[in-house]
Amino acid sequence: MKTELEFLNNNIKDNTSVVVACSGGPDSMCLLSLVNNLKTSKKIKVICAHVNHKLRRESEEEAIMVQEYCKKNGIVFELLEITDYLTGDFSEEDARIRRYKFFDQVINKYKAQYLLTAHHGDDLIETVLMRLTRGSNLSGYAGIRQVNTNESYQILRPLLTTTKEAILKYNNENAIPYRVDASNDNLKYTRNRYRHTILPFLKKEDANVHLKYLKFSKELSEYDNFVTEYIKNNKLIVDNSIDINKLNSESDFIKRKTIELLVKEIQKYDYFDISDNQMSEIIKLLDKNNKSIDLNNGYKCINEYGYLKIIKPENVNFTEIIFDKDIITKYFTFYYNSTEGDDSNNCIYLLSSDIKLPLKLRSKHEGDKMYIKNMQGSKKVSDIFIDCKIPKYKRCDYPILVDASDTIIWLPGLKKSQFAKDKSEKYDIIIKCEAR
């Protein structure tokens, strides 16, 4: 494990905190042992993050084994037990999201700079081949990256330069305890079929084939990083929206990659993916103003006012709210009876004797009209939304300020009614809003 120890030495700074994702299998126990060997010389704090999925009888034994190893070696032990899954039944994607949310929590708790996972060279080969077979994208074909940088920490995979065989040899020679999941031999699972049928053939051709795949992965990742930086530097995505005019001047390859980056943002916190056919439909949507298409898991892709967005509309009108204190809604934070104001549409001055209290916040009603300050006659709220380029998905739950007689007083951030006072006039209520 000389190469792997050198990687750890070179990539982990002294006097830092390191979280090791450890299942109790041979790979993660090997990794935990390697990091533990550096604990004193690097002056690092090692935290073991273990997830008990509660799916097998052996799960409890594995959790106890890992905890005892940590106790014996002065390693902090953190445990997550999953007793229910979001979809009702176990799914790999659900479990993965749960694990990484847990890892994030542990990293934040100990202010750690690194998360280490035990993916090894054989895993990389299997992942690349599986994605090539089923189809993926540039980022996906790269497989498993040895180094990933998040906003606040790095994900390191030190074992990508070694094999399962070498890991088992290390564990046996160093009396490292581990448990083996019997399902790893079940050929009904796709990965196991690659592992037990294709991998032996490749290794027979070249015992170090995993290093060739690692080189392939790194080169593809460099290309992917270059394209991603190009998209960022050209500001093709701003505030999770794609600038359609800019994107339409790019090649189809850049268009696809830009959409993939938008999808990746959603995947950080929700179940979402798009097929090749959906990708083609989204690219067609770039030329269809004010149109939308349905995607998976309740998401829509919309083309509105020069921007492409992927959203999950709630389409639920919020209940009418008595407005006599500060309130936070989906789109705004409201400050009732503020001490200071301004002349923008984000602030309104009112005289209580002109209106009927209490004030209320509600969503749009069919046929709503408003008498706008300094304008003759009334105007439909739906037309104001269109003029102000409020996206359709926002209109159903956009907050409207009304008085007790349901007269519209204010469209926050957009228009004020005839009841709005100037600063020079008499008023006794100041209301402000800030976009969220």
N, C-alpha and C positions, 0 to 999 in steps of 0.2 A: 504493500500500500504506500510505497514511497512517493509515487506521483500524486496520489490523492492527498497525502499529508502536506506535500509542497504546495498544492493548490490552496489548501486551507490556510497554510502559513502566509501565503502571498496575498490572499484575498480577505482575510479577517484581521482587522486592526487590533492592536493591544488595548487592554482596558475597556473592552466593549461587552455587550450582552448578546448572546446567540441563542436563538430558539431552534431546536431540532424537532422536526416532525417525526414521531416514532410510533410505529404500529405494533412493534414487538416481533416483526418478521426478521429474517436474517439480514436483509439489506439495511433497514433502519437501525437495527442494533449494532451492526458494523459501523455505521456512520456515527452513532452516539458514542461508541467506544473511541473512534478516531478523534472526535472533538474533545472527549474527556482527557485524552492523552496530551492535548495542547493546553488544557485548562490552566495549569500552573505557569508554564513558560510564557503564554500569551496574556496571562492575568485576565482571563475572560470569565464572565458569568454564564453558565450553561443552563438553559431551561429546556426540559423535555415536555413537548406537547403531545399527549396521547388521546386518541379518539376511540371510544368504545361504541361501536355501531349497534351493539345488542342484537346481532343477527345470528350468532353462532354460540353454541354451548361453551366453546373454548374462550369466548371473548373475555369473560371474567378472569380466567386464569392468565391471559395475556396481560391484562391491565395490572394484575397483582405482580406478575414477573417484572414488568417494566418499572413499576413503582419501587420494588425491592432493589433493583439494580441501581436506580437513582439514589435511593437512600444510602446504599452501601458506598456510592462514589461521590456523594456530596453534590448531587445534581438536583436542581429544583424540578418538581414534578407537577404538571398541570393536566387535569383530566376533563374531558367532555364526554358525557354519556347522552347518546341520542335515543330518546324513547318514542319519538314519533317523527314521521316524515311529511313534508309539505303536501305531497300528492297522495298520502295515505299509504302507499306501498313504497318499498325501497327502490331508489333509482340512483345510478352512478352519478348523474349530474346533480341531483339533490344532495347526495352525500358529499360531493366535492365542494359545493357552495358552502355547506355547513362547516366542513373542515377548515376552509380558508377564512371564513368569518371568525372561527374560533382562534386560528393562528393570528389573525389581525388583533384580536382582543388581547391575546397573550403578549404579543409584540408591544402593544400600547401600554400594557400593565407594567412591563419591565423596561420600557423605553429601549427595546432591542434594535440593533442595526442590521441584523441578519436573520433570515429564515433559511434553514437547510433542509432539503428533502433528499431522499435516498434513491432517486432514479439512477439506474446504472446503464452501462453500454448496451446490454441486451434489450432493456426497455426502449431505448432510443431506436434501435433497429426495428422492433415490433411496431412502434408508433409511426415511424416514417412509412413503412410498408403498408400498414393499415390505411393511412390517409391517402397514399398514392392509389390504393385499390378502390376506395370508396369515393375519392374526389375531395379536394379541399381548396385552399388558396395558398398564396406565397408564404404567409406566416405559418399556416398549418403544415405545409410540406417540410418546413424546417424541423419539425418534430419538437424535441424538448431542448430548451436553451440551457446552457451551463450557467449563465448569469442573466438574471432578470432584475431590472431596477424599477422599483415602485416609487411612489412619492416620498416615502419616509424610510424605506429599507430595501435591502437587496435580497433576492432569492438566489441561493447558491446550490448547485447540484454537483458536489465533488466526485461522485462515483461514476459519472458518465464516461470516465476514461478506463473503467474496469468492467469485469464481467461477473455474472452470477457465480460461476465456478470459483473465481478468485476470492469473492466475498465469503463463500462457504469455507474455503480453505483458511482464510484469515480467522474466521470465527472459531473454527475447530482448533486451530493452533493456539489461540489466545483464550480458550475456554469462555467465549462470549455466549451467554444464553440467548435463545431465540425460539420462536414458535413458528411452525409451518402451517399455512392455511391449505387444507386438503382440496379446496375448490380450485386451486391453481393447476391441478392436473385434469380438470373436467373439460373435455373437448367441446362441450356445448357452448363455451365462451369463445368468442372470436379471437381474443388475444392469445388464449391458450393454444389454439390451433396453429397460429403463427409461431408460437414459442416452441412447440413440440414437433412441428413438421418442417417448417421453412428454415428456422434458425440453425438446426444441426447441419443442414446442407450448406448454408453460407459459411459456417465456421469450419466445415471440412475443406472448403475452397481456400479459406484464409482464416487462420486462428485469430488474427487481429482485425477482422472485418469491422468490428465495432468502432475502431479508430477512424476507418474510412467514412463511416456514416457520421461520426462526430465532425469530421472535416467538412463533409457535405452540409451538415446542419449549420455549422458556423458560417460558411460562405453564403448560404441562402439567407441566414439571419442578417448578414451584413447588407445584402441587397435590399431586404425588407426594411431595415433601419434607414437606409438611404432614401427609399421611396416615402417612408413615413415622415422623415425630416423635411422632404420636399413639400409634402402636403401641409405640414405645420408652418413652414417658412413662407409659403404662398397664401396662408390664411384661407384655405379652402373650407375649413370648418371653424365657425365662430359661435361660441355659446351653444354647442351641440346642434348647430344648424349648418347645412351646407349652402354656400353661396353659389347659386345655380349658374349665374352669368360667368363666374370664374371657372367653374367646373366644366361647363360646356365647351370651353376652349381647349380642354385637355383630352388626352387619348382615352379610349375605353378602359385601358389598363388602370390609369390613374383614377378614373371614375369609380371603377370597382373597388380599388383599394381605399378610396375616401369613404365609400359607403361601408366597407368592412370596419373601418376605424369607428364610425358612428355606432355600428352594431356592437363592437367590443365595449364601448362605454356602458351600454345597457346591460351587457352580460356580466358586468361587475356586481350587479345587485338583483338581477332577475333572470328567469328562464327565457331565453330568446335566441333564435337562430333563423337564418334565411337559406332557402334552397337556391340552386342555380337558376331555376325558372323565376323565382321571386326577384333575384338579382337583376335578371333581364327586364322584368316588369318595372322595377325601380328606375333603371336607366332610361326606359321609355318615358317614365313619368317626368323626367327632367324637362321634357318638351311639352308638358300638359299643365298649363297654369290653372290653379285652383281646382285640382283634382286630387284624389287620394286612392290608395289601394289597401286592402286588408292583408295583414301579415299574421304571424303566429302569436298565440298567447294574448290575444286581445289588442295587439299593436297595429297601428296604422302608419303608413308612410304618406305624407302629405306634401304637396307642392303649393305653397302659398306666398304671394308677395315676394317672389324672387328667392325664396329659401326652401330647402328640402329638409323635413324633420321626420323623425320616427318617434311617435308618441303612443301613449296608452291612455286614451280618453276615458274619463270617468263617467261623463254624461249623466251626472246626478246633480240636480238642483239642490243647493244647500237650503236648509230650513231658515225661515225668516228669523233674524236675530235682533233683539232689542239692543240698540246701540247707545249705551250710557257709560261705557268704560273702554279702555284699550282692548282691541280685538285683533287676533291674527287669523287671516283667511288664507286660502290657497295661493292667491296672487299678491296679497298686500298685508302689511302690518298697519293697523289704524291706531292713531293716537287721539283719544277723545278729550276735548277741552284743553288742548295744548296751550302753553304760555306764549309760544312764539309761532309766527307763520310767515308765509311769503306769498308772492303774487302768481305762482304757478298753478297749474291744474291739479297739483298734488296737495293743495291746501284750499280750504274754504272757510270764509267768515260768515256767521249766521246770527240773526237776531231772533231770539226765542219767541218774541211776541208776534213775529211774522208767520210762524209755522206752528203746526200742531205736534206737540211732544207726546210720547217719546219718539225719537228717531229710530229707524230700523234699517238693517241691511238685508237685502234679498237678492235673488237672481232675477233674470229677465222674464217678463210675462208677455204673452202674445199681445201685440198691439200697443205696447208701451210707447208713450210719447213724452217729450220733454220740452219745456219752454227754456231755451238757451239764453243765457245772459247776453244782453246787447243785440238780440236778434228778434225780428218780428215773427210771430206765429210759433207753432210747435214743429218738432221734427221727430220722426220715428227713431227709437233707440237702435233698431236694427240697421237703419241707414247710417247712424253715427258710428256704429261698430265698423261698417264697411268703409266709411270715409277715413276712419282712424286706423284702418288696416289691422283690426283685431282678428286673429285667426278664428275660423269657425269653431274649432274645438274649445276655445276659451269663452265663447259667447254664452253658452248655456249656464255657466256658473260664475260669470263675471259679477262682482258685487256692485249693487246699485243702492245708493242712499235715498231713502224715502222718509216722509214724516208719517204721523199716525193716520192721516187720511189717504195714504198711499200716493201722495204727490211726489214725483221724482225731484229730488233736491240736487243730486250730484252724481256724475259718472266719474269715479275716482281716476285721476290721471288723464282724463279725456276732456270733459266739458262740465261747466258749472251752470246751474239754473238761474232764473231771474231772482231767486231768493238770496243769491250770493252777494255779500257786501264787499265794497272796497275797503281798504285799510283806513281810509279817511272818514268812512261812515261809522255809524253806531252799530256795534255788534257785541254779543256776550258769549258766543261759542266759537272756538277755533278748532277745526278738525284737520289733521294731516294724515297722509298715507305715504308709505314707502313700499316700492315694488320688491317682491321677494324673489 
